[in-house]
Each structure stands twice: as C-alpha cells, then as structure tokens.
Amino acid sequence: MRIAIVGIGGVGGYFGGKLAGRYASSGMHEIIFIARGEHLRKIQKNGLQLYTREGVYIAWPNVATDDPSEHGIFDLVFFCVKSYSLEDAARRLKENISRRTVVIPLLNGVDSALRLSAVLPEADIVSGSVYIITFIEKPGVVIQTQGACRLTFGTDDPQTVSRYTPILQLLVESGIDAHLSDHITDILWKKYLMMCPLGSLTAATGQTYGRILQDEDLRNRLAGLMREVTAVAKALHIRLPADAVEKTMDMIGRFSFDAKTSMQLDRERGNKTEVDTLTAYLCRKGRETGIPTPLHDEVLRQLDE
C-alpha cells in the first residue's frame, strides 16, 4: 500500500513515525510524509526525530514532500492537520485520491469525516480518534509526553466495518495500539466530551489540568461544561454512558499537574486555535437542538476577546 500522513506534527509525527519505522525500508508499504517549511527540510535531511515514552528513534519515510501532486494515487491517507486547515489540506490531495483510497482523519472534533466528504467525494472516508499528548519541540523533532497513544477508527455499520481489518492489521504490526470500531461516532463524542470542555477552559483561563481540578470553582465549571456536552449529545442521539462525566473527570486527574491542552498552547503562542471545531461547534449544535449551553457561550466569548 501507498500510505500518506498529512501533517507531521505531534499526532502525525508519532503515528507516522511508527509506520515509517516498520515499513519504509521493508518493501511492504510505501510511507509518504506530507509536511512543509523548515520542519520538512529537517525531516528530509535528518529524518524525523521522535522522543517517546517507549524510547528515542529516528523515522525515515520513503518520501517527505510538500507537493503531493507529484506522487500519484494513495491507497491510505491519514489527515493529522489542525482542524482549521483540513479543507485546504484535502484540496491539495485531490489528485492523489481514487475510489479505492481510504481516508482517516485523526483530528479533534466530531465532524472531520463529514467535512472531508465535501472536498473528497470519491474517497472512502472513515472516522478516527486518538488519545495522545505530543508536540513539535523544534523543526524535525516530535516529543510524546503523555496519553494512551491509542488510535481508534471505523464506522457505525457493523455489516461493513470488517473490510477495514487489513488496515487494522498493518497498524498493529507497526506497533500502534490500534482498534477498529463499529460505533465510531460514540467514540468521537466520548473524546469530545473531554477535549471540548477541557480545551476551552484551559485556553480561556490559562490554567493547567492540575490547577483546573485543584480549584473548586474551575473544577465545577469544567464538570458543568461536560454536562452541556452530554445534553447536546443526547439530543443528537449519541450514546454516552450515564457516568461519562465522572469517568472523564477521573481520566483528566491521571494526567500530570502541569499538562496543557493543544488549544491552550496555541493561544499562549498567539497561534490560531481550534475554537471553531470545539467550543463554537458545541454552541451551534446547542442552538440547533434547542439545548441551552450558557457555560460554553460564556467561555466562547472569553476566547473571542
């Protein structure tokens, strides 16, 4: 297979690095990294340097490029860009897509597959989700610090999901903790239940995971934000467990005290954030379903200031 990883940031760097390390020199699969700027140049010169909890290694893809149009049809594509760059990145790959191409977005949010289908109507698009904390330390270097390093992908159709088993196998054989699901929408919303409230609140307040949980008012505010997500999810017929808020709060408590969300880091650095995909999306769905979201509305106003 010809496998492209679009966006070699934290997520794309970690999982793309796993694929490159296993397959790029094996002749079994061709691994193509799509990156840009100085990060791309460093990868082309020195390989992708990965510092993970499992160890330190250098990943060399078969190809590292900023021009996918030169590299023909891809069999499998992982989109690992920021959510606000998704459509632009997808348009650049239109010449690489056929009816046989499987496309898996690994972004925050719950609507990436729908957005991709509007740009790449020929592709076989399935949804994906990851739990990992990684970041680019400097060009050519990706660091993984926390998270389960788990990748889940699939559909909501038990009758057809088995056709993606070969992809599951190649991921597992590369050392990735991968899972194939026939209820992927529920899994996306389970992650969204954590990432939307936590990303929104940390970005708006500038507080870390630990400080949010330590402060009684902020902890209660976080739980309230989560309850708004579960209310909207219920209105959309999304299945979240009855104890989803409590379990998600417990999960957050297992991260380090000083951990920060990517949305918080982007805001601190003056970069564009994923507020539209996370906070604003929930507010919009609340209005569409008639579910009040006053806490999200308030934090959205803070983030827009």
C-alpha positions as CSV (number, residue, x, y, z in Angstrom):
1,M,0.0,0.0,0.0
2,R,1.0,3.6,-0.5
3,I,0.3,5.4,2.8
4,A,0.4,9.1,3.2
5,I,0.4,11.0,6.5
6,V,-0.7,14.6,6.0
7,G,0.6,16.9,8.8
8,I,3.7,15.6,10.6
9,G,3.0,17.4,13.9
10,G,2.5,15.7,17.2
11,V,-0.1,13.2,16.1
12,G,1.1,12.7,12.6
13,G,4.7,12.5,13.8
14,Y,4.1,9.8,16.4
15,F,1.8,7.5,14.3
16,G,3.6,8.3,11.0
17,G,6.9,7.6,12.7
18,K,5.6,4.2,13.8
19,L,4.5,3.4,10.3
20,A,7.8,4.6,8.7
21,G,9.9,2.7,11.3
22,R,8.1,-0.6,10.5
23,Y,7.5,-0.3,6.7
24,A,9.6,2.3,4.9
25,S,12.6,0.1,4.4
26,S,10.7,-3.2,4.3
27,G,9.3,-3.0,0.7
28,M,5.9,-3.9,2.1
29,H,4.4,-0.5,2.1
30,E,5.5,3.0,0.9
31,I,5.2,5.7,3.6
32,I,4.8,9.3,2.4
33,F,5.1,12.2,4.9
34,I,3.5,15.5,3.8
35,A,4.9,18.4,5.7
36,R,6.1,21.9,5.0
37,G,8.7,24.6,5.8
38,E,11.7,24.1,8.0
39,H,10.1,21.0,9.6
40,L,10.0,19.3,6.2
41,R,13.6,20.3,5.4
42,K,14.9,18.9,8.7
43,I,13.0,15.6,8.1
44,Q,14.4,15.3,4.6
45,K,17.9,15.9,5.9
46,N,18.0,14.1,9.3
47,G,14.8,12.0,9.4
48,L,12.0,12.6,12.0
49,Q,13.5,12.5,15.5
50,L,11.0,11.1,17.9
51,Y,11.3,11.2,21.7
52,T,8.6,9.0,23.2
53,R,8.0,7.2,26.5
54,E,8.9,4.0,24.6
55,G,12.3,5.3,23.6
56,V,14.1,7.6,21.2
57,Y,14.4,6.9,17.5
58,I,14.7,8.4,14.0
59,A,12.0,7.7,11.4
60,W,12.8,7.8,7.8
61,P,9.8,7.8,5.4
62,N,10.2,6.7,1.8
63,V,9.2,10.2,0.7
64,A,8.9,13.5,2.6
65,T,7.3,16.3,0.5
66,D,5.2,19.4,0.5
67,D,3.9,18.7,-3.0
68,P,1.7,15.5,-3.0
69,S,0.6,16.1,-6.6
70,E,3.9,14.6,-7.8
71,H,3.3,11.2,-6.1
72,G,0.4,9.6,-7.7
73,I,-2.6,7.8,-6.1
74,F,-2.5,6.9,-2.4
75,D,-4.2,3.8,-1.0
76,L,-4.5,5.1,2.6
77,V,-4.3,8.7,3.9
78,F,-4.2,9.9,7.5
79,F,-5.1,13.5,8.0
80,C,-3.3,14.8,11.1
81,V,-3.5,18.6,10.5
82,K,-5.2,21.2,12.7
83,S,-8.9,21.2,12.2
84,Y,-8.9,24.7,10.7
85,S,-6.5,23.5,7.9
86,L,-8.5,20.4,7.0
87,E,-10.2,21.6,3.8
88,D,-7.2,23.3,2.4
89,A,-5.1,20.2,3.1
90,A,-7.7,18.0,1.5
91,R,-7.9,20.1,-1.7
92,R,-4.2,19.7,-2.2
93,L,-4.6,15.9,-2.3
94,K,-7.5,15.7,-4.8
95,E,-5.2,14.3,-7.5
96,N,-4.0,11.6,-5.1
97,I,-7.4,10.2,-4.4
98,S,-9.4,7.4,-6.1
99,R,-12.5,5.5,-5.3
100,R,-10.2,2.9,-3.6
101,T,-8.5,5.4,-1.3
102,V,-9.3,5.1,2.3
103,V,-9.1,8.4,4.2
104,I,-8.9,8.6,8.0
105,P,-8.9,11.9,9.8
106,L,-7.2,11.9,13.2
107,L,-8.3,15.4,14.4
108,N,-10.0,16.9,17.4
109,G,-13.8,17.4,17.0
110,V,-16.5,15.1,15.7
111,D,-17.3,16.3,12.1
112,S,-14.0,15.8,10.3
113,A,-15.3,12.9,8.1
114,L,-18.3,14.9,7.0
115,R,-16.1,17.9,6.1
116,L,-13.7,15.7,4.2
117,S,-16.5,14.1,2.2
118,A,-17.5,17.5,0.8
119,V,-13.9,18.1,-0.5
120,L,-13.0,14.5,-1.5
121,P,-16.3,12.9,-2.6
122,E,-14.6,10.0,-4.3
123,A,-12.7,8.9,-1.2
124,D,-13.7,6.1,1.2
125,I,-13.7,8.2,4.4
126,V,-13.9,6.6,7.8
127,S,-13.6,8.4,11.1
128,G,-10.7,8.2,13.5
129,S,-9.7,9.3,17.0
130,V,-6.5,9.3,19.0
131,Y,-5.6,9.8,22.7
132,I,-2.1,11.2,22.9
133,I,-0.2,14.3,24.1
134,T,2.6,15.2,21.6
135,F,4.1,18.3,20.1
136,I,6.8,19.6,17.8
137,E,9.7,20.8,20.0
138,K,11.6,22.2,17.1
139,P,11.8,21.5,13.3
140,G,12.4,17.8,12.8
141,V,11.7,16.9,16.4
142,V,8.5,15.5,17.9
143,I,8.1,14.7,21.6
144,Q,5.4,12.4,23.1
145,T,4.9,13.0,26.8
146,Q,1.5,11.5,27.9
147,G,-1.6,9.9,26.7
148,A,-2.6,6.3,25.9
149,C,-1.2,6.5,22.4
150,R,-4.3,4.7,21.2
151,L,-5.8,5.0,17.7
152,T,-9.4,4.0,17.0
153,F,-11.0,4.2,13.6
154,G,-14.1,2.8,11.9
155,T,-17.7,3.3,11.0
156,D,-21.2,3.0,12.6
157,D,-22.1,0.0,10.4
158,P,-21.4,-3.5,11.8
159,Q,-22.1,-5.0,8.4
160,T,-19.3,-3.3,6.6
161,V,-16.7,-2.4,9.2
162,S,-14.8,-5.7,8.7
163,R,-13.5,-4.6,5.3
164,Y,-11.1,-2.3,7.1
165,T,-9.4,-5.2,9.0
166,P,-6.3,-5.1,6.8
167,I,-5.7,-1.5,7.8
168,L,-6.1,-2.5,11.5
169,Q,-3.5,-5.3,10.9
170,L,-0.9,-3.1,9.4
171,L,-1.3,-0.5,12.2
172,V,-1.0,-3.2,14.9
173,E,2.0,-4.7,13.1
174,S,3.7,-1.3,13.2
175,G,3.4,-1.2,17.0
176,I,0.4,1.1,17.2
177,D,-2.2,0.4,19.8
178,A,-5.0,0.4,17.1
179,H,-8.7,-0.6,17.4
180,L,-11.4,-1.0,14.8
181,S,-14.9,0.1,15.9
182,D,-18.4,-0.3,14.5
183,H,-19.7,2.6,16.7
184,I,-17.1,5.3,15.9
185,T,-19.5,8.3,16.4
186,D,-19.9,7.4,20.1
187,I,-16.2,7.1,20.5
188,L,-15.6,10.5,18.8
189,W,-18.1,12.1,21.2
190,K,-16.5,10.4,24.2
191,K,-13.2,12.1,23.4
192,Y,-15.0,15.4,22.5
193,L,-16.6,15.3,26.0
194,M,-13.1,15.7,27.3
195,M,-11.4,17.8,24.7
196,C,-14.1,20.5,24.2
197,P,-14.6,21.5,27.8
198,L,-11.0,21.0,28.9
199,G,-9.5,22.7,25.8
200,S,-12.0,25.6,26.1
201,L,-11.5,26.2,29.8
202,T,-7.7,25.8,29.9
203,A,-7.4,28.2,26.9
204,A,-9.7,30.7,28.4
205,T,-8.2,30.7,31.9
206,G,-4.6,29.9,31.1
207,Q,-4.7,27.1,33.8
208,T,-3.2,23.6,33.5
209,Y,-5.0,20.4,34.0
210,G,-4.0,20.2,37.6
211,R,-4.9,23.7,38.5
212,I,-8.3,23.3,37.0
213,L,-9.0,20.3,39.1
214,Q,-7.5,21.8,42.2
215,D,-9.6,25.0,42.1
216,E,-13.2,24.1,43.3
217,D,-14.9,26.8,41.1
218,L,-12.9,25.8,38.0
219,R,-13.5,22.1,38.7
220,N,-17.2,22.7,39.0
221,R,-17.2,24.8,35.9
222,L,-15.4,22.0,33.9
223,A,-18.0,19.5,35.1
224,G,-20.8,21.8,34.1
225,L,-19.3,22.2,30.6
226,M,-19.2,18.4,30.3
227,R,-22.8,18.2,31.3
228,E,-23.7,20.6,28.5
229,V,-21.9,18.3,26.0
230,T,-23.8,15.3,27.2
231,A,-27.1,17.1,26.9
232,V,-26.3,18.1,23.3
233,A,-25.1,14.6,22.6
234,K,-28.3,13.1,23.9
235,A,-30.4,15.5,21.7
236,L,-28.3,14.2,18.7
237,H,-29.0,10.6,19.7
238,I,-25.3,10.0,20.6
239,R,-24.8,7.2,23.1
240,L,-22.6,8.4,26.1
241,P,-22.6,6.3,29.3
242,A,-24.6,7.6,32.2
243,D,-21.4,8.1,34.2
244,A,-19.4,9.6,31.3
245,V,-18.8,12.9,33.1
246,E,-17.4,11.3,36.3
247,K,-15.2,8.9,34.3
248,T,-13.9,11.7,32.1
249,M,-13.1,13.8,35.2
250,D,-11.2,10.8,36.7
251,M,-9.3,10.4,33.4
252,I,-8.2,14.1,33.5
253,G,-7.0,13.6,37.0
254,R,-4.5,10.9,35.9
255,F,-2.6,13.4,33.7
256,S,0.3,15.4,35.1
257,F,-0.5,18.6,37.1
258,D,1.3,20.8,34.6
259,A,-0.2,19.3,31.4
260,K,-1.7,21.7,28.9
261,T,-4.2,21.2,26.1
262,S,-3.1,22.0,22.5
263,M,-5.7,24.7,22.3
264,Q,-4.2,26.3,25.4
265,L,-0.7,26.1,24.0
266,D,-1.8,27.6,20.7
267,R,-3.5,30.5,22.4
268,E,-0.4,31.1,24.6
269,R,1.8,31.2,21.5
270,G,-0.5,33.6,19.6
271,N,-1.4,30.9,17.1
272,K,-4.8,30.1,15.6
273,T,-6.8,27.8,17.8
274,E,-9.4,25.1,17.2
275,V,-12.1,27.1,18.9
276,D,-14.5,26.7,15.9
277,T,-14.2,22.9,15.9
278,L,-14.5,22.6,19.7
279,T,-16.3,25.4,21.6
280,A,-18.2,27.1,18.8
281,Y,-19.4,23.8,17.4
282,L,-21.0,22.8,20.7
283,C,-22.7,26.2,20.9
284,R,-24.0,25.9,17.4
285,K,-25.3,22.4,18.0
286,G,-26.9,23.5,21.2
287,R,-28.9,26.2,19.3
288,E,-29.9,23.7,16.6
289,T,-31.2,21.2,19.1
290,G,-32.7,23.7,21.5
291,I,-30.3,22.7,24.3
292,P,-29.0,25.7,26.4
293,T,-25.2,25.9,26.5
294,P,-24.6,29.0,28.7
295,L,-21.2,27.9,30.0
296,H,-19.9,27.2,26.5
297,D,-21.4,30.5,25.4
298,E,-19.5,32.3,28.1
299,V,-16.2,30.7,27.5
300,L,-16.6,31.3,23.8
301,R,-16.9,35.0,24.5
302,Q,-13.7,34.8,26.5
303,L,-11.9,33.1,23.8
304,D,-13.1,35.6,21.2
305,E,-11.8,38.6,23.2
